[in-house]
Amino acid sequence: MQNYSGLSLLRHGISHHENWPRMWRTPTPKKSYDVIIIGGGGHGLGTAYYLAKEFGITNVAVVEKGWLGGGNTARNTTIVRSNYLWDEAAALFEHSMKLWEGLSQDLNYNVMFSQRGVLNLGHTLQDMRDIRRRVNANRLNGIDGEVLGARQVQDLVPMLDCSKNARYPILGASWQPRGGVARHDAVAWGFARAADALGVDILQQTEVTGFMIRDGQVYGVHTTRGDIEARTVGCVAAGNSGVLAGMAGLKLPLESHPLQALVSEPLKPVLDTVVMSNHVHGYISQSDKGDLVIGAGIDGYTGYGQRGSYSTIEHTLQAIVEMFPAFSRVRMNRQWGGIVDTTPDASPILSPTKVKGLWFNCGWGTGGFKATPGSAHVFAASLAKGRPHPLAAPFSIERFNTGALVDEHGAAGVAH
Amino acid sequence: MLHIWCPWCGEHREEEEFHPKGQAHIVRPVDPDACSDEEWGDYLFFRDNPRGVHRELWVHAAGCRKFFNVMRNTVSYEILETYRIGEQPKILAEVNVVALPKREESESVASDARRQAGGGA
């Protein structure tokens, strides 16, 4: 693997940057692997990377039906934070946050992780009570957080309408300074490049069409490029997890919804933090390129169409203009939808199944991007050891039958 | 924007008047106290999530406020049929692609003709 550094940049500058090597190979599938990961997004590629790096399992294939990071990895609003309410979720997302903080160095790939802080606004007394409760819970779990009043919010974000005349006046906010944004497709590419260098085979344009299961044990997958054997298979397929589960005769407590985002034309710097509002329902940040990155709520109906309804966009932009009246003339450039797999308790599923050797990492719903390295790390540990990592254990599928739910609807930040 | 035929109002209306309410035809356990944890969890939390034709419950929230069923393709978002509560769809779930009636033709359809489709996005 070509090491990226100032020196390599200089050296390639001399040859007009025409001789950079490819970031990963395009291998032909082998007959068998130790582990197959289904899904070449951030979580899947990260799982392969940590399997190879931390657990010495390099005979791994990542099977992806499209192209790397073409699903939700490239369809989110890139927000990273860890201010979740319950101990189980806080531990998992904070684990992820700690990995984010060293990720660019670890991968030798600039994921442009920028800890510019995340504000969650409160517009009602109940919002503020919930914010206080969550910030207290965060601090007890060692996660940074502060409760801010309206004036402090105004100081942080001068463009925000904090006046009392607003339709939904801002009363305050929770503030996580270590939160921020990262460049989403760089995360997929960085993990792919690092995993490939450790010997992982990344198989793009390879769609899984079924599982090979004998006596309740998985021993491979059928794909559009032939059968591939492995006695451990990890499914990391986000919105299509339910379809994969169906192929193995399993059912997951998931519903797949379109979740939309949009970006504006590039502007000069106006917003140097991330602003989220559960109440009026919009969230916004400004990318390094200058465009405003805006997130919407999910469409109420289920769908796999990777597009959403116009009424949802309209509601989102109403919320953004409510918060930032100055943005009312900003024109939107692009809009897209990703298919998110929501669970009844807005917490993920990191779990073995009734089929031995077949694992699922899914249910991240509307907030999976922030968890990418943490999810990948604990999932890799679970696959390598054959039992759930302690941080993954509370997120088993069984919780929907035992009732031990991890209700994170408040911290998830998007109504579903 | 979906255009949805409300089988109670007998009209096409825009998506914003309606709220989706999840999977339709969920059967309540006859004796909830006798359910095992597994059966009860399945009833509460496990839903069909098909990539294809799905039967779901909608409510005409900003209209007649009545519930009805929709048969919809979750990939193309085509609405194949809407029908009242207590009825069964005329189209079988296995049918994946059905020619869409044109939206302009809907006015010529009698209001009790419940098998109607929306014009899609």
HADDOCK unambig.tbl for C-alpha pairs under 7 A between the chains (distance, minus, plus):
assign (segid A and resid 242 and name CA) (segid B and resid 49 and name CA) 6.63 0.50 0.50
assign (segid A and resid 252 and name CA) (segid B and resid 46 and name CA) 6.47 0.50 0.50
assign (segid A and resid 253 and name CA) (segid B and resid 45 and name CA) 5.73 0.50 0.50
assign (segid A and resid 253 and name CA) (segid B and resid 46 and name CA) 4.34 0.50 0.50
assign (segid A and resid 253 and name CA) (segid B and resid 47 and name CA) 6.17 0.50 0.50
assign (segid A and resid 254 and name CA) (segid B and resid 47 and name CA) 6.96 0.50 0.50
assign (segid A and resid 254 and name CA) (segid B and resid 49 and name CA) 6.95 0.50 0.50
assign (segid A and resid 255 and name CA) (segid B and resid 49 and name CA) 5.51 0.50 0.50
assign (segid A and resid 256 and name CA) (segid B and resid 49 and name CA) 6.75 0.50 0.50
assign (segid A and resid 300 and name CA) (segid B and resid 20 and name CA) 5.82 0.50 0.50
assign (segid A and resid 301 and name CA) (segid B and resid 20 and name CA) 5.52 0.50 0.50
assign (segid A and resid 302 and name CA) (segid B and resid 74 and name CA) 6.53 0.50 0.50
assign (segid A and resid 303 and name CA) (segid B and resid 74 and name CA) 4.42 0.50 0.50
assign (segid A and resid 303 and name CA) (segid B and resid 75 and name CA) 5.98 0.50 0.50
assign (segid A and resid 304 and name CA) (segid B and resid 51 and name CA) 6.57 0.50 0.50
assign (segid A and resid 304 and name CA) (segid B and resid 74 and name CA) 5.76 0.50 0.50
assign (segid A and resid 304 and name CA) (segid B and resid 75 and name CA) 4.91 0.50 0.50
assign (segid A and resid 305 and name CA) (segid B and resid 74 and name CA) 6.95 0.50 0.50
assign (segid A and resid 305 and name CA) (segid B and resid 75 and name CA) 4.72 0.50 0.50
assign (segid A and resid 305 and name CA) (segid B and resid 76 and name CA) 6.33 0.50 0.50
assign (segid A and resid 309 and name CA) (segid B and resid 1 and name CA) 5.61 0.50 0.50
assign (segid A and resid 310 and name CA) (segid B and resid 1 and name CA) 6.04 0.50 0.50
assign (segid A and resid 311 and name CA) (segid B and resid 16 and name CA) 6.78 0.50 0.50
assign (segid A and resid 344 and name CA) (segid B and resid 45 and name CA) 6.36 0.50 0.50
assign (segid A and resid 400 and name CA) (segid B and resid 41 and name CA) 5.58 0.50 0.50
assign (segid A and resid 400 and name CA) (segid B and resid 45 and name CA) 6.70 0.50 0.50
assign (segid A and resid 401 and name CA) (segid B and resid 37 and name CA) 5.45 0.50 0.50
assign (segid A and resid 401 and name CA) (segid B and resid 38 and name CA) 5.12 0.50 0.50
assign (segid A and resid 401 and name CA) (segid B and resid 41 and name CA) 4.37 0.50 0.50
assign (segid A and resid 402 and name CA) (segid B and resid 37 and name CA) 6.43 0.50 0.50
